[in-house]
Amino acid sequence: MLLLNRFSAWLSVFAVLLLTQPISTSEVMACGAAVDPPANIEITDPGFLGYLNIQWTRPASLQNLTGCTVRYQLRYFDTYEERWRSVRTVKLTYAAQFDLEKPVKLRILTVLKCACTNGTEVQGEETETVYTPEPTGLAGSRIRDFHCIYYGKEHMECTWKSGPVQPPNSEHYLYYWHREMEETKECPEYIVSSNNERGCRFPRQSLLEFSKFNMCVNGSSSTGSLRPAYFSIEIQNYVKPAAVSSLDVLETDGWLKLEWAPPSGQVPEHCLDYEVESSTLMANGKELKQTEILENLDLGTSYELPREAESKKTCFNLRSKVNMYCADGGFWSDWSQTKCTEEKPTMNYRLLDLVMIGTAGVIIFCLSLWILTRICIKPCSKKDVIYTLYKQKVNENMPSIFSPIFK
């Protein structure tokens, strides 16, 4: 075990030594010329909130070389996505998006392809350039909790909170830019709370989808300027559809069918997925809840599901979200208003109803017989009294020999 631990330790040290060794700077030769890295690498900021220009010149060793194709492989670190991006180009300039609050890292090399290399590409040594922007503004005054929502593709709102350090009389300003703008512009409509700017509202015509939408929030105060914060988003990934306003529930032959109208706004119908939330009250008093995502693009705006056999009532809610075919992200809409089926009596209630109906029928039947009996008894009783008086009179007036006849 001790030997294994020592081996692991030596292996770790060896790995560290390998990783910390500098890249070899020996020349790469092709066709008698040194394939040197590009020269005079420069990074310029045209003022587009992080969209920087990178330019370089052809290495001196290849200036007089003919009959060859010279290309350049550029790699830069995307701090928004935390990964290296790579591009090959024959040009001497390239533009890319960077976060001006973090170091800008570039790596570039020359790629040579000639007849004397038998069509094989020869890569030169890679050189790295790092540019670190100097922070400006009061420390701790950078805004926080920056958040954007593109409501129904009709307008976008970006909101934020003040930084931990908030000097007196502070004011915030937002500037934005995208590739179809010649220069940056200030927020078209600030969202004000307690006389302090805390957000910006963008109308649809000021936005551009499927492109970098750059923003910077800075500010001023009586103490000095506030530290700027930079953001770069693609607005199609921040859409929140409107709530579904029309939802109906139909019952047919043991099935429940939901029908609804697409939410209002500019989101195409084929770009929406839906989520159905149901709550069923069972005969035993328990509540059954279910949730299902409807991702079928051919589904349209209806959905069928079987009715629970022992259910009394089922209620539904519906919401929507932009699907993966139209964006890489987004937000669920608010839930629609709850729509329920008509509450149906359970078997126990039906049995009770039958018993009550039967009891009422028996009572009515008995009452009817009693009334009929009373109606019949009265005439019969009166007739018997008259007959008795008649017999008495006859017996008094007739001879005794006829008396047995009228008994």
C-alpha positions as CSV (number, residue, x, y, z in Angstrom):
1,M,0.0,0.0,0.0
2,L,2.9,2.4,0.9
3,L,4.5,1.6,-2.5
4,L,1.2,2.3,-4.3
5,N,0.9,5.7,-2.5
6,R,4.4,6.7,-3.4
7,F,3.8,5.7,-7.1
8,S,0.6,7.8,-7.1
9,A,2.5,10.7,-5.6
10,W,5.3,10.5,-8.2
11,L,2.7,10.2,-11.0
12,S,0.9,13.3,-9.8
13,V,4.2,15.2,-9.7
14,F,5.1,14.0,-13.2
15,A,1.7,15.1,-14.6
16,V,2.1,18.6,-13.0
17,L,5.5,18.9,-14.6
18,L,4.2,17.9,-18.0
19,L,1.3,20.4,-17.8
20,T,3.5,23.3,-16.7
21,Q,6.1,22.8,-19.4
22,P,6.1,25.7,-21.9
23,I,5.0,25.1,-25.5
24,S,8.0,24.4,-27.8
25,T,9.0,27.4,-29.8
26,S,11.1,25.5,-32.3
27,E,10.5,26.6,-35.9
28,V,8.2,24.6,-38.3
29,M,9.6,24.5,-41.8
30,A,7.8,24.0,-45.1
31,C,9.1,24.4,-48.6
32,G,12.2,26.0,-47.1
33,A,10.2,28.7,-45.2
34,A,9.5,28.9,-41.5
35,V,5.7,28.6,-40.8
36,D,5.7,31.4,-38.2
37,P,2.7,32.6,-36.3
38,P,0.9,35.8,-37.5
39,A,2.5,39.0,-36.6
40,N,1.2,42.3,-35.2
41,I,-1.8,40.8,-33.4
42,E,-4.1,43.6,-32.2
43,I,-7.5,43.7,-30.4
44,T,-9.6,46.8,-30.9
45,D,-12.8,47.8,-29.3
46,P,-15.2,49.6,-31.7
47,G,-17.6,50.4,-28.8
48,F,-20.1,47.6,-29.4
49,L,-20.2,46.4,-25.8
50,G,-17.8,43.4,-26.1
51,Y,-17.9,42.8,-29.8
52,L,-14.2,43.1,-30.5
53,N,-12.1,43.2,-33.7
54,I,-9.0,41.0,-34.0
55,Q,-6.5,41.7,-36.7
56,W,-3.0,40.5,-37.6
57,T,-0.5,40.5,-40.5
58,R,1.1,37.8,-42.5
59,P,4.4,36.5,-40.9
60,A,7.5,38.0,-42.5
61,S,8.8,34.5,-43.3
62,L,6.0,33.9,-45.7
63,Q,5.8,37.3,-47.4
64,N,7.5,36.3,-50.6
65,L,6.2,32.7,-50.7
66,T,4.2,31.9,-53.9
67,G,2.1,28.9,-55.0
68,C,0.9,28.3,-51.5
69,T,-2.3,28.8,-49.6
70,V,-1.9,30.5,-46.3
71,R,-4.7,30.3,-43.7
72,Y,-5.0,31.1,-40.1
73,Q,-6.5,29.1,-37.3
74,L,-7.9,31.3,-34.5
75,R,-9.1,30.0,-31.1
76,Y,-10.7,32.3,-28.5
77,F,-12.2,31.5,-25.1
78,D,-15.9,32.2,-24.8
79,T,-16.4,33.2,-21.2
80,Y,-20.2,33.2,-21.5
81,E,-20.2,29.5,-22.4
82,E,-16.9,28.6,-20.7
83,R,-15.4,26.9,-23.8
84,W,-12.9,27.5,-26.6
85,R,-14.2,28.4,-30.0
86,S,-12.2,27.8,-33.2
87,V,-12.3,29.3,-36.7
88,R,-10.2,29.1,-39.8
89,T,-9.9,31.9,-42.2
90,V,-7.7,33.3,-45.1
91,K,-8.5,36.9,-43.9
92,L,-6.4,39.0,-41.7
93,T,-9.2,40.1,-39.4
94,Y,-12.0,38.5,-37.4
95,A,-14.7,39.8,-34.9
96,A,-16.0,37.9,-31.9
97,Q,-18.0,38.5,-28.8
98,F,-16.2,38.8,-25.4
99,D,-17.1,39.6,-21.9
100,L,-15.3,42.9,-21.1
101,E,-15.3,42.0,-17.4
102,K,-13.0,39.0,-17.9
103,P,-9.7,38.5,-19.6
104,V,-9.7,38.1,-23.4
105,K,-7.8,35.0,-24.5
106,L,-6.7,34.4,-28.1
107,R,-4.6,31.6,-29.7
108,I,-3.6,31.8,-33.3
109,L,-1.4,29.9,-35.7
110,T,-0.5,29.7,-39.4
111,V,-1.6,26.9,-41.7
112,L,0.4,26.4,-44.9
113,K,-0.5,24.2,-47.9
114,C,1.7,24.1,-51.0
115,A,2.5,21.9,-54.0
116,C,5.8,21.1,-52.3
117,T,4.0,19.7,-49.3
118,N,2.1,17.3,-51.6
119,G,-1.2,18.9,-50.6
120,T,-0.6,18.3,-46.9
121,E,-1.4,21.1,-44.5
122,V,1.5,22.2,-42.3
123,Q,0.6,23.9,-39.0
124,G,3.0,26.3,-37.4
125,E,3.4,27.0,-33.7
126,E,0.5,28.5,-31.8
127,T,0.9,31.9,-30.1
128,E,-1.3,33.2,-27.3
129,T,-2.4,36.7,-26.6
130,V,-4.2,37.7,-23.4
131,Y,-5.9,41.1,-22.9
132,T,-7.2,41.9,-19.4
133,P,-9.5,45.0,-19.3
134,E,-8.9,47.3,-16.3
135,P,-12.0,47.6,-14.1
136,T,-13.5,51.0,-13.7
137,G,-16.0,52.5,-11.3
138,L,-16.6,52.1,-7.6
139,A,-15.8,48.7,-6.2
140,G,-19.0,46.9,-5.1
141,S,-21.3,49.1,-7.1
142,R,-21.8,46.6,-10.0
143,I,-25.5,45.7,-10.4
144,R,-26.7,42.2,-9.6
145,D,-29.6,39.8,-10.4
146,F,-29.8,40.9,-14.0
147,H,-32.7,39.1,-15.6
148,C,-34.5,39.4,-19.0
149,I,-37.9,38.1,-20.2
150,Y,-39.2,38.4,-23.8
151,Y,-43.0,38.6,-23.3
152,G,-44.8,36.8,-26.1
153,K,-42.2,38.1,-28.5
154,E,-43.9,41.5,-28.3
155,H,-41.6,43.3,-25.8
156,M,-38.7,42.5,-23.6
157,E,-38.0,43.6,-20.0
158,C,-34.6,43.4,-18.3
159,T,-34.5,44.1,-14.6
160,W,-31.7,44.3,-12.0
161,K,-31.0,45.2,-8.4
162,S,-28.4,47.7,-7.2
163,G,-25.0,46.5,-6.1
164,P,-24.0,46.0,-2.5
165,V,-22.4,49.5,-2.6
166,Q,-25.0,52.1,-3.5
167,P,-23.7,55.6,-3.1
168,P,-26.3,58.4,-2.6
169,N,-28.0,59.9,-5.7
170,S,-27.1,56.9,-7.8
171,E,-28.5,56.5,-11.3
172,H,-28.3,53.6,-13.7
173,Y,-28.1,53.6,-17.4
174,L,-28.5,50.8,-19.9
175,Y,-27.0,50.7,-23.4
176,Y,-27.5,48.1,-26.1
177,W,-26.3,47.0,-29.5
178,H,-26.8,44.3,-32.1
179,R,-25.3,43.6,-35.5
180,E,-27.9,45.7,-37.4
181,M,-27.1,48.8,-35.4
182,E,-24.4,51.3,-36.4
183,E,-23.8,52.5,-32.9
184,T,-25.0,51.7,-29.3
185,K,-28.3,53.2,-28.1
186,E,-29.6,54.0,-24.6
187,C,-32.6,52.1,-23.1
188,P,-35.8,53.3,-25.0
189,E,-38.0,53.1,-21.8
190,Y,-36.8,52.7,-18.3
191,I,-38.7,50.9,-15.7
192,V,-38.8,53.1,-12.6
193,S,-39.4,52.1,-9.0
194,S,-39.2,54.7,-6.2
195,N,-37.6,57.1,-8.7
196,N,-34.7,54.8,-9.3
197,E,-34.1,53.0,-12.6
198,R,-34.3,49.3,-12.0
199,G,-35.0,48.0,-15.5
200,C,-35.5,48.6,-19.2
201,R,-38.4,47.8,-21.5
202,F,-37.6,47.1,-25.2
203,P,-40.3,47.3,-27.9
204,R,-40.2,44.6,-30.5
205,Q,-38.8,46.8,-33.2
206,S,-35.6,47.4,-31.3
207,L,-34.8,43.7,-30.9
208,L,-33.1,41.2,-33.1
209,E,-33.4,37.4,-32.7
210,F,-30.7,34.8,-33.4
211,S,-27.9,37.2,-32.9
212,K,-25.9,38.5,-30.0
213,F,-27.8,41.2,-28.2
214,N,-25.3,43.1,-26.1
215,M,-26.1,45.3,-23.1
216,C,-24.1,47.3,-20.6
217,V,-25.5,48.7,-17.4
218,N,-23.4,51.5,-15.8
219,G,-24.2,54.5,-13.7
220,S,-23.2,57.6,-11.9
221,S,-23.4,58.9,-8.4
222,S,-22.3,61.9,-6.3
223,T,-19.3,59.7,-5.2
224,G,-18.2,58.7,-8.7
225,S,-19.1,56.4,-11.6
226,L,-20.6,53.0,-10.9
227,R,-18.8,49.8,-12.1
228,P,-20.2,48.7,-15.5
229,A,-21.8,45.3,-16.0
230,Y,-21.8,43.6,-19.5
231,F,-24.3,41.0,-20.8
232,S,-24.7,39.3,-24.1
233,I,-27.8,37.2,-24.8
234,E,-29.8,35.8,-27.7
235,I,-33.3,37.0,-27.0
236,Q,-35.2,34.1,-28.7
237,N,-34.0,32.0,-25.7
238,Y,-35.8,34.3,-23.2
239,V,-39.4,34.1,-24.5
240,K,-42.3,33.7,-22.1
241,P,-45.6,33.1,-23.9
242,A,-48.8,34.7,-22.7
243,A,-51.2,32.5,-20.6
244,V,-53.8,30.4,-22.4
245,S,-57.0,32.3,-22.1
246,S,-59.5,29.9,-23.8
247,L,-59.8,26.4,-22.4
248,D,-62.8,24.1,-22.7
249,V,-63.4,20.6,-21.4
250,L,-65.8,18.2,-23.3
251,E,-67.0,14.8,-22.1
252,T,-67.8,12.0,-24.7
253,D,-68.2,8.3,-24.1
254,G,-65.9,8.0,-21.1
255,W,-63.3,10.4,-22.6
256,L,-62.3,13.9,-21.7
257,K,-61.3,16.3,-24.5
258,L,-59.4,19.5,-23.9
259,E,-59.6,22.3,-26.5
260,W,-57.9,25.7,-26.3
261,A,-56.8,28.6,-28.4
262,P,-53.1,29.4,-28.8
263,P,-51.9,32.2,-26.4
264,S,-51.9,35.7,-27.8
265,G,-48.7,37.3,-29.0
266,Q,-46.1,36.8,-31.7
267,V,-45.0,33.2,-30.9
268,P,-45.8,30.9,-33.8
269,E,-48.1,28.0,-32.9
270,H,-45.7,25.4,-34.1
271,C,-43.1,26.7,-31.7
272,L,-45.1,25.8,-28.6
273,D,-45.1,22.9,-26.2
274,Y,-47.8,22.6,-23.6
275,E,-48.1,21.2,-20.1
276,V,-51.4,19.9,-18.8
277,E,-52.0,19.7,-15.1
278,S,-55.0,17.7,-13.9
279,S,-56.6,17.2,-10.5
280,T,-59.3,14.5,-10.1
281,L,-61.5,14.2,-7.1
282,M,-62.3,10.5,-6.6
283,A,-65.4,8.8,-5.1
284,N,-63.4,7.9,-2.0
285,G,-62.5,11.5,-1.3
286,K,-58.9,11.2,-2.5
287,E,-57.4,13.7,-5.0
288,L,-55.4,12.4,-8.0
289,K,-52.9,14.8,-9.5
290,Q,-51.1,14.3,-12.9
291,T,-48.9,16.4,-15.1
292,E,-48.1,15.7,-18.8
293,I,-45.9,17.6,-21.3
294,L,-47.4,17.7,-24.8
295,E,-44.5,17.8,-27.2
296,N,-46.1,16.4,-30.4
297,L,-46.0,19.2,-33.0
298,D,-49.0,17.6,-34.8
299,L,-51.1,17.7,-31.8
300,G,-52.6,21.1,-32.4
301,T,-54.6,22.7,-29.7
302,S,-56.6,19.7,-28.4
303,Y,-55.9,16.7,-26.2
304,E,-57.9,13.6,-25.2
305,L,-57.6,11.4,-22.1
306,P,-59.8,8.7,-20.6
307,R,-62.1,9.6,-17.7
308,E,-61.4,7.9,-14.4
309,A,-64.1,5.4,-13.7
310,E,-64.5,6.4,-10.0
311,S,-64.0,10.1,-10.5
312,K,-66.5,12.8,-9.4
313,K,-64.8,15.9,-11.0
314,T,-61.6,16.7,-12.9
315,C,-60.1,20.1,-13.1
316,F,-57.4,21.2,-15.6
317,N,-54.8,23.9,-16.0
318,L,-52.6,24.6,-19.1
319,R,-49.4,26.5,-19.8
320,S,-47.0,26.7,-22.7
321,K,-43.3,27.2,-23.5
322,V,-41.2,27.7,-26.7
323,N,-40.0,24.2,-27.8
324,M,-36.5,23.0,-28.7
325,Y,-37.1,23.5,-32.5
326,C,-37.4,27.3,-32.1
327,A,-35.1,28.1,-29.3
328,D,-32.5,26.8,-26.9
329,G,-34.3,28.0,-23.8
330,G,-37.3,29.9,-22.5
331,F,-39.8,30.3,-19.7
332,W,-43.1,28.6,-19.0
333,S,-46.1,30.9,-19.3
334,D,-48.4,31.5,-16.4
335,W,-51.1,28.8,-15.8
336,S,-54.5,29.3,-17.5
337,Q,-57.6,29.6,-15.4
338,T,-58.8,26.3,-14.0
339,K,-61.5,24.5,-16.0
340,C,-63.5,21.6,-14.5
341,T,-65.9,19.0,-15.6
342,E,-69.4,18.9,-14.1
343,E,-69.4,17.1,-10.8
344,K,-71.2,13.7,-11.1
345,P,-72.8,11.8,-8.2
346,T,-71.0,8.6,-7.1
347,M,-72.6,5.2,-6.8
348,N,-73.3,5.8,-3.0
349,Y,-75.2,9.0,-3.8
350,R,-77.2,7.2,-6.5
351,L,-78.2,4.4,-4.1
352,L,-79.2,7.0,-1.5
353,D,-81.3,8.8,-4.1
354,L,-83.0,5.5,-5.1
355,V,-83.8,4.7,-1.5
356,M,-85.2,8.2,-0.9
357,I,-87.3,8.0,-4.1
358,G,-88.6,4.5,-3.2
359,T,-89.5,5.6,0.3
360,A,-91.3,8.6,-1.0
361,G,-93.2,6.4,-3.4
362,V,-94.3,4.0,-0.6
363,I,-95.4,7.0,1.5
364,I,-97.4,8.4,-1.3
365,F,-99.0,5.0,-2.1
366,C,-100.0,4.5,1.5
367,L,-101.4,8.0,1.8
368,S,-103.4,7.5,-1.3
369,L,-104.9,4.2,0.0
370,W,-105.8,5.8,3.3
371,I,-107.6,8.7,1.5
372,L,-109.5,6.3,-0.7
373,T,-110.5,4.2,2.3
374,R,-111.8,7.2,4.2
375,I,-113.8,8.2,1.1
376,C,-115.4,4.8,0.9
377,I,-116.1,4.2,4.6
378,K,-118.2,7.3,5.0
379,P,-121.0,6.4,2.4
380,C,-121.0,2.8,3.6
381,S,-121.4,3.8,7.2
382,K,-124.3,6.1,6.4
383,K,-126.1,3.3,4.4
384,D,-125.9,0.8,7.3
385,V,-127.6,3.3,9.7
386,I,-130.5,3.8,7.3
387,Y,-130.9,0.1,6.8
388,T,-131.0,-0.6,10.6
389,L,-133.7,2.0,11.2
390,Y,-135.7,0.6,8.3
391,K,-135.6,-2.9,9.8
392,Q,-136.7,-1.6,13.1
393,K,-139.8,0.1,11.6
394,V,-140.7,-2.9,9.6
395,N,-140.5,-5.2,12.6
396,E,-142.7,-2.9,14.6
397,N,-145.5,-2.8,11.9
398,M,-145.4,-6.2,10.4
399,P,-147.0,-9.3,11.9
400,S,-144.6,-11.5,13.9
401,I,-144.9,-14.3,11.3
402,F,-142.8,-12.1,8.8
403,S,-140.3,-11.0,11.3
404,P,-137.6,-13.7,10.4
405,I,-137.5,-12.3,6.9
406,F,-136.2,-8.9,8.1
407,K,-133.8,-10.1,10.6
